[in-house]
Structures are given as structure tokens and as C-alpha cells.
Amino acid sequence: MEPIELSDAERFSTLWIKLEQYMDGRIEIARAQLEGSLSLDDTNRVRGRLVELRELKKLGDPPQRIP
């Protein structure tokens, strides 16, 4: 799968800012869940969710250009 690269306009759009705030909230909830008592399956599910949320958030990072 080809990586997605957001333009500056997309990264600074109102929609992206709202999505980042939403993802930040979901990440905090998942972290709190990991602090609790979960089964192995639930722990793995929450960890997988965290990985996906973090990967999605990285889309908002400026692209790294090698000179």
C-alpha cells in the first residue's frame, strides 16, 4: 500500500485539526484502559487500536525530505 501524504492545506484544515483532537482523546482512553485489568485478548486489542491511532496521527506530520 502506498503511503498517504497530506498537503499543508490538508494538515492545517479545520477537519484535520478536529480529527487530531478526536484521535488524541481516543489515545488517552486507550492508555487508561491499559492501566486497568484487561484480559490478554482485550489488552492486545487496545494495543492494536493505539498503533492504528498513532499511525493515523503521523499523517499530519510534515513530510521528511532528504536534500
Summary of the structure (lengths in Angstrom):
residues: 67
radius of gyration: 14.7
end to end distance: 25.0
largest distance: 47.9
contacts: 130
relative contact order: 0.16
helix: 67%
strand: 0%
